[in-house]
Structure formats: C-alpha cells, structure tokens
Amino acid sequence: MGWDRAGIPSQFAVIPRGENAIVGYCGFYHHAEVPGEIEIGYRLHPDYWNRGLITETARAVRNHGFHDRKLSRVISLIHPENIPSRRVAEKNGMAVEKQITFRGFPTLVYAMAFDEWLAWRDAS
Ligand SMILES: CC(C)(COP(=O)(O)OP(=O)(O)OC[C@H]1O[C@@H](n2cnc3c(N)ncnc32)[C@H](O)[C@@H]1OP(=O)(O)O)[C@@H](O)C(=O)NCCC(=O)NCCS
C-alpha cells in the first residue's frame, strides 16, 4: 500500500469472474535484498489451483507493468522446486536468468525485459 500511495505499482486482488470473493493476489514487489528490481509475485487459495487463474492474472499484471507503467524489466523469484510457480512464469514468457540465495533459500531469478516482452507479445 505504501508503494502504491507513492505511485509505484503494488498488489491486485484476484476475483474470478462471476464470483464475489477475493481468492488470491498478484502484483509487484520491491525487495531491499534485490535493489533496483521489481518482482511479479502471486498466491492463490488452493481451492482455486489448476484453473489457469494465476497464469491469466500474472500475464495481465506483467502487461500492465510494461504497457502502462513503462517498466524496463520485471523478475520473479521462485524456489527451484516450486514447479507450479515456475510454470506460471514460463508460460508468460519469462526465462531463468540466474540462481541466487534469497532469504536463505536457493532462488531462481526469472526475468523479462521490455524488449523481450515486445517480441513475445508480437509472436503470441
Ligand atoms: C503458484 C500458484 C499460484 C500456481 O497456481 P496454479 O493453479 O498452478 O496456476 P494457474 O492458476 O495458472 O493454473 C495453471 C494450471 O491450470 C490448468 N488449467 C485448467 N484449466 C485451465 C484453463 N482454462 N486455462 C489455463 N490453464 C488451465 C493448467 O493445466 C495449468 O497447469 P499446467 O501449467 O501444469 O498445464 C499456486 O501454486 C500457489 O498459490 N502456490 C502457493 C504460493 C506460491 O508458491 N506463490 C509463488 C511464490 S514464487
């Protein structure tokens, strides 16, 4: 909320069409440990897994970041064993750039630059 009030992208609620319930969130994170980067992060209530909701949501958030917020690059920080989360990033055109230790855990840095987004958008 603080970042949002400062005009910097923040979190969005996930509300399935036709339902009056918040079932997850997706949005932009800023981590002091990873300065200069903006992460797209997400979480969904388990009852709503495996419907494609977060892939659709993360895509919209990514597009908002590049198209409306004019971000030059976004990342996602994902534990190597978090296969569902990795699938979301990969289906949205992000690729592993490197592995780091983040808050004590091995973490893959998925990244996408503005130019890569343009090419991905034109090809899909
Ligand atoms: C990460 C997380 C949000 C992924 O949830 P998810 O349900 O697997 O992701 P989606 O909503 O995009 O659903 C994708 C799956 O739905 C299935 N699906 C069913 N109907 C679909 C449809 N109409 N369209 C697209 N996919 C559909 C697909 O098969 C797809 O699985 P696949 O990629 O293996 O093919 C969820 O596991 C979670 O909340 N985990 C805990 C928090 C977490 O780890 N967050 C990320 C930290 S890095």
The ligand as an SDF file (V2000), in Angstrom:
LIG
                    3D

 48 50  0  0  0  0  0  0  0  0999 V2000
    1.8520  -20.5530   -7.6860 C   0  0  0  0  0  0  0  0  0  0  0  0
    0.3670  -20.8300   -7.7630 C   0  0  0  0  0  0  0  0  0  0  0  0
   -0.4020  -19.5150   -7.7180 C   0  0  0  0  0  0  0  0  0  0  0  0
    0.0900  -21.5670   -9.0810 C   0  0  0  0  0  0  0  0  0  0  0  0
   -1.2550  -21.9610   -9.1070 O   0  0  0  0  0  0  0  0  0  0  0  0
   -1.7920  -22.8280  -10.3310 P   0  0  0  0  0  0  0  0  0  0  0  0
   -3.1920  -23.1340  -10.0540 O   0  0  0  0  0  0  0  0  0  0  0  0
   -0.8510  -23.9550  -10.5990 O   0  0  0  0  0  0  0  0  0  0  0  0
   -1.6210  -21.8200  -11.5630 O   0  0  0  0  0  0  0  0  0  0  0  0
   -2.7250  -21.3750  -12.5860 P   0  0  0  0  0  0  0  0  0  0  0  0
   -3.8560  -20.7080  -11.8800 O   0  0  0  0  0  0  0  0  0  0  0  0
   -2.0620  -20.5680  -13.6290 O   0  0  0  0  0  0  0  0  0  0  0  0
   -3.2360  -22.7630  -13.1780 O   0  0  0  0  0  0  0  0  0  0  0  0
   -2.3880  -23.4460  -14.0960 C   0  0  0  0  0  0  0  0  0  0  0  0
   -2.8760  -24.8370  -14.3380 C   0  0  0  0  0  0  0  0  0  0  0  0
   -4.2920  -24.8490  -14.5220 O   0  0  0  0  0  0  0  0  0  0  0  0
   -4.6150  -25.8110  -15.5290 C   0  0  0  0  0  0  0  0  0  0  0  0
   -5.7960  -25.3010  -16.2380 N   0  0  0  0  0  0  0  0  0  0  0  0
   -7.0490  -25.7950  -16.1100 C   0  0  0  0  0  0  0  0  0  0  0  0
   -7.9020  -25.0720  -16.8390 N   0  0  0  0  0  0  0  0  0  0  0  0
   -7.1770  -24.1090  -17.4590 C   0  0  0  0  0  0  0  0  0  0  0  0
   -7.5050  -23.0590  -18.3530 C   0  0  0  0  0  0  0  0  0  0  0  0
   -8.7650  -22.8560  -18.7530 N   0  0  0  0  0  0  0  0  0  0  0  0
   -6.5240  -22.2450  -18.7840 N   0  0  0  0  0  0  0  0  0  0  0  0
   -5.2500  -22.4420  -18.4060 C   0  0  0  0  0  0  0  0  0  0  0  0
   -4.8710  -23.4360  -17.5390 N   0  0  0  0  0  0  0  0  0  0  0  0
   -5.8380  -24.2640  -17.0680 C   0  0  0  0  0  0  0  0  0  0  0  0
   -3.4290  -25.9610  -16.4130 C   0  0  0  0  0  0  0  0  0  0  0  0
   -3.2480  -27.3210  -16.7070 O   0  0  0  0  0  0  0  0  0  0  0  0
   -2.2740  -25.3970  -15.6160 C   0  0  0  0  0  0  0  0  0  0  0  0
   -1.3420  -26.3820  -15.2400 O   0  0  0  0  0  0  0  0  0  0  0  0
   -0.0370  -26.6390  -16.1660 P   0  0  0  0  0  0  0  0  0  0  0  0
    0.7560  -25.3730  -16.1960 O   0  0  0  0  0  0  0  0  0  0  0  0
    0.7000  -27.7340  -15.4850 O   0  0  0  0  0  0  0  0  0  0  0  0
   -0.5450  -27.0040  -17.5190 O   0  0  0  0  0  0  0  0  0  0  0  0
   -0.1040  -21.7070   -6.5830 C   0  0  0  0  0  0  0  0  0  0  0  0
    0.5670  -22.9380   -6.6500 O   0  0  0  0  0  0  0  0  0  0  0  0
    0.1290  -21.0470   -5.2190 C   0  0  0  0  0  0  0  0  0  0  0  0
   -0.6030  -20.1680   -4.8080 O   0  0  0  0  0  0  0  0  0  0  0  0
    1.1700  -21.5280   -4.5070 N   0  0  0  0  0  0  0  0  0  0  0  0
    1.4850  -21.0100   -3.2060 C   0  0  0  0  0  0  0  0  0  0  0  0
    2.1050  -19.6280   -3.2760 C   0  0  0  0  0  0  0  0  0  0  0  0
    3.3070  -19.6030   -4.1580 C   0  0  0  0  0  0  0  0  0  0  0  0
    4.0760  -20.5480   -4.2510 O   0  0  0  0  0  0  0  0  0  0  0  0
    3.4560  -18.4530   -4.8390 N   0  0  0  0  0  0  0  0  0  0  0  0
    4.5650  -18.2270   -5.7480 C   0  0  0  0  0  0  0  0  0  0  0  0
    5.8010  -17.8900   -4.9920 C   0  0  0  0  0  0  0  0  0  0  0  0
    7.1840  -17.7340   -6.1030 S   0  0  0  0  0  0  0  0  0  0  0  0
  1  2  1  0
  2  3  1  0
  2  4  1  0
  2 36  1  0
  4  5  1  0
  5  6  1  0
  6  7  2  0
  6  8  1  0
  6  9  1  0
  9 10  1  0
 10 11  2  0
 10 12  1  0
 10 13  1  0
 13 14  1  0
 14 15  1  0
 15 16  1  0
 15 30  1  0
 16 17  1  0
 17 18  1  0
 17 28  1  0
 18 19  1  0
 18 27  1  0
 19 20  2  0
 20 21  1  0
 21 22  1  0
 21 27  2  0
 22 23  1  0
 22 24  2  0
 24 25  1  0
 25 26  2  0
 26 27  1  0
 28 29  1  0
 28 30  1  0
 30 31  1  0
 31 32  1  0
 32 33  2  0
 32 34  1  0
 32 35  1  0
 36 37  1  0
 36 38  1  0
 38 39  2  0
 38 40  1  0
 40 41  1  0
 41 42  1  0
 42 43  1  0
 43 44  2  0
 43 45  1  0
 45 46  1  0
 46 47  1  0
 47 48  1  0
M  END
$$$$
